[in-house]
Amino acid sequence: MNTATNVHLKGKDFLTLAHFSKEEIEYLLELALELKRKQLKGERYTPLQGKTLAMIFEKPSTRTRVSFEVGMVQLGGNALYLNSSDLQLGRGETIADTARVLSEYVDAIMIRTFAHQKVEQLAHYASVPVINGLTDDDHPCQALADLLTIYEVKKRFKGLKFAYVGDGNNVAHAVMIAAAKVGMDCVIATPKKYEPKQEIVHIALEAAKENGSAVQVVHDPYEAVKDADIIYTDVWTSMGQEEEAEERLAVFAPFQVNEALVRHAKEDYMFLHCLPAHRGEEVTEEVIDGANSFVFQQAGNRLHAQKALLVSLL
């Protein structure tokens, strides 16, 4: 990666990586690496003194909440945890009014919610940066941490094959766009009727064309992982889909990431998972706890990637 010196992200919203150029993404990754180095050396770096991040949660969270809250504290700022049921949102106040009110108090807003349109509406009416902590359509903060982990291990993006196996959900959308933006070839393998949204596949295909890579959606997990450098999966039943759990277990069974499947990847493949994992469902313990697994480094990198994001936007 070459650090771009003319990248300016102050005041920008972070709703999806589709809105960011390859240079801007690489800038965020370089900054994340630098902030991680500072932390490992014990260097204090507090550019966000006096700044406050409002964190709205309409979905439960471990990694998103802890990484954003700790990140703000380490950067010298403050974070407010706001459960939607504790806000007037839970009593019918509009997103537009909530955005305007919070903009009077805080320097940025992070929201973890269901409909992607809610994040877009919040950003439209807020006068401070809005960060998408997860929606049903996208998970860009996770994808940024994924890219950071891949770069730390593989030292490059170009020429790598990224294989995602499982549900064509928000994580699949995010990593497909992320891979295409930085020039990795990406193959998404899902059962029929569980493919990623076509409009998001189109965005990824356009990004891949710009950056000299390829994006493909297939229905054979073995085809996807053949000679792959990275294998990624996620839970088969996401939040809000609990009623489909039994049906999904049957449909996705052939897409389990297990020893038989990963033997078709390169010997030094990386296994990634956004967590939480349902061991014995989408991935076996042998794989997630094996020598090729980087899931906890990946989870840890949520902190560093988001610190880079906070510093850049604020």
N, C-alpha and C positions, 0 to 999 in steps of 0.2 A: 504494500500500500504506500502511496505517496500522499503525505499530508497536504491537503489543499489550504493555502494561506488566505484565499479570498472567500472562504465560507463564513457566512453570517446567519446564525439561526435565532438570534435574540428576538423574542416576541412571537415566534412561529408556533403553531399548534402541531402536535404529534398524534395524528389520528390513524395513520397508516403509512407504511414505508413506500407505498405507491406514490406518495406526495414528495418523496425525497430522492435526490439524484444519487448516482453512484459516488460522486465526490463528497456529498454531504454525509452519506452513510459511512464512508471510509474515514472522514474527519471525526465522526462520533466514536468510531472504533479506536482510532489512534488516541483520542482523548481518554477513552475508557482504560486503555492500556497504561497510559501515563498516570491516571488517578489510582489505578491498582498498584502500580510501582510505588507511588508515594505512600499508600497505606501500608504496604508490606514493609517499607523502610521505617514506618512509624512517623512519617512527616505529617505535620498538621497543616491542613489546607482548608480554609474556611471562607470562601468567597461569597457565601450566601447568608452572611450574618444579617439578621433583621428581616430575612425573607420567610414567608410562610406558604406552605403547600396544603391546600384543602384536598382531602382524599375521600371521595364518595364511594361507598360500597353497597351495591345492590346484589352482589354475589359474594359468597364466602371466599376467603383467601388466606394463604400462608405466605407464599413467596412475594406476591405483589405488595401486600401490606407491610411486611417486615422490611423488605428491601428498600421501599420508598421512604418509610419512616426512619430507618437507620441511616439511609443515604442523606436525607435532609439534615439530620443531627450531625453527622460527620462533616458536612459542608458548612456547618455553623448556623443552619436555619432551623425552622420548626415545622412539624407536620401535624395536621388535625385529622383525626379519624372521625368520619361522619357516616354513620349507618343511615341508609335512606329512611328507615322507620323513625329515626330520631330527628330528621329534618322535616320541614313543612312539605317537602316533596311527597312524603307519606300521607299527607292530608289534603293533597290536591293542588298544591302550588305548582305552577307551570315550570318547566325546564328553563324557559326564557327568563322568568322572574328570578329563579334561583341563580342563574348565571349572572344576572345584573347585580344582585345583592352580594354574592360572594366576591365579585370583582371589586367591590368597595372595601373588602376586608383583607383579601389574600393576594399573593403574587402569582399563583398558578393553581390550576385545578386538575386533579387526576380523578378519573371516574372508571369504575369497573361495573359494567351493567350488561343488560341483555341486548336490546335493539341498537344496532350501529347508528341508526338515525338519531337516537337520543344524544350520542356523543357529538354528532355533527351539529345538532341544534344547540347544544351547550356551547360549542365553539363559536357558533354564529353570533350568539348574544353576549358571550363573555368578552371583556376587554383585556383579559389576561390569558396567557397560554393555557391550552387545554391538552391533557395527555390521556390517550386511550389506554387504560390499564387492562382492558379486555372487553370485547363485545362478542355477540354470537357470530359475527362475521370476520373478526380480526383479532390478533394478539401481537401487535408490533413490538412491544417492550420485550416479550419473550424472544421474538425473532432476532432482535438486536443482540441479546445475550447469546443466542445460538451462534450467530456469526462471529462474535468475539471468541467463543470457545473453539470453534473450528479454526480460526486464524491462529490462536495460541498453539494448537496441536499440529496443524498442517502447514502453517506459515505461508499459506497462499489460498486463493479461491479458484483462480483460473485453472482449468483442466480437471477439476474435481467433479465427481458424480455424486449427487445428493439424492438419496432414495427415501421417500416417505411412504410408510406402509400402514394403512388403517382407514379411519374415517376421514372423509373430505370436509373437515370442519374448519373452525376459525384458525386453529394452529396450522393446518395444512395450507390454508389461504396465506397466512403470514409468512411461512417458511418458503413457499413457492415464489412469492414476490421477492423476498429477501435474497434467495439464491439467484434468481434471474437478474436482480439489480447489481450483484457483485460479480456476475459472470460464471457462476457454477451451473453445470447441467443438472436439471432437476426432473426426476420421474416420480409421479404420485401414483401409488397402486391402491385402489379401493374396490370393494365389491360394486357390482352394478347397482344403480339407483342411490349410491352413497358418494358420488363424485363431488369434487369441489364445484362451487357455483361457476357457471359458464362465463359470466361477466368478469369474475376474478381471474379465471384461467386466461381470458383475453388480455387483461392487464399484464399478467406475468409473461405471456407470449410477446407482447410489445416490448417489455423491458428486456427480455432475453435477446430479441432482435437487435436492440440498441447496444447490448453489451457482449455480443458474440457467443451466446450460449443457447441452450435448447431447453424447452419445457414440454413434458409429455404426460398424459394421463392414461394409465393402463389398468387392466383388471387382473393381472397376474403378478403376485408378489415376487415370484422367482425371477421374472423378467426385470422387475424394478431393481432388485438388489444385485443383479449380475454385474460383477466388477465394480460395485459401489465403494466409494471412499467413506461415505457417511450413511448410516441407517437410522431413521428417526421414526418414532411412533408416539401415539397418544392414546388415552383411554377410548374405549369403544362407545361408552355412554357418557355424554357430557351433561353438565348441569342443566336441568329442565327437560331431560329426555328419559328420566327414570322409568316412566311407564313402558318404554320400548326396550328396557334392559334385557329381558329374556330373549326377545326376538333378535336383538343385536348380537348376543352371545353366539347364537347359532350361525348367523350370517357371516360374522367376522372370524369365526374359528380358523378358517384356512389362512388368515392374514396374521396369525400370531408370529411374533419375532422370536424364533427359537434357534437352537443350534443347527437344525437341518437347513433353515433358511439362510442364516448368516454365513454358512460354508460357501455360499455362492458369491459373497462379496470379496473384496480384496483382503488379504491376510491382516493388514493393519487398519482395517475399517474402524471407524468411530461409531459407537452406539450412543444416541441421544434420546432423551424423553423429557418433556416439559414438566412432568410430575404434577400431581400425585400419580403414582403408578398402581395399577391393579395387577400385582404379580400373579402369574398363572393364567391371566387372561391375555392382554395384548402383548405381554413379554414374559418370558420365563426368568426365573431367578438366576439361572446359569448365565444368561446374557446380561441382565441388568447389573449383576454383581461381578461380572467377568472383567478380564484385563482390558477389554476394548471399550468398556463403558466409561463415559465421562459425565454422567448425569449430575453428580454433585458439584463438580467444577462448573458445569453449565448453570446449575441453580445458584451457585455463589456469584457467578458473573452477572446475574440480574442486578445485584447491588452496584457493580462497577459501571455497567452499561447505562443504568438509570442515573447514576451520579453524573456521567458525561452528558446525558440528556438534560438534566436539571441545570447544570452549569451553563450549557449552551443556550437554552431557552430563556434563562433568567439573567 
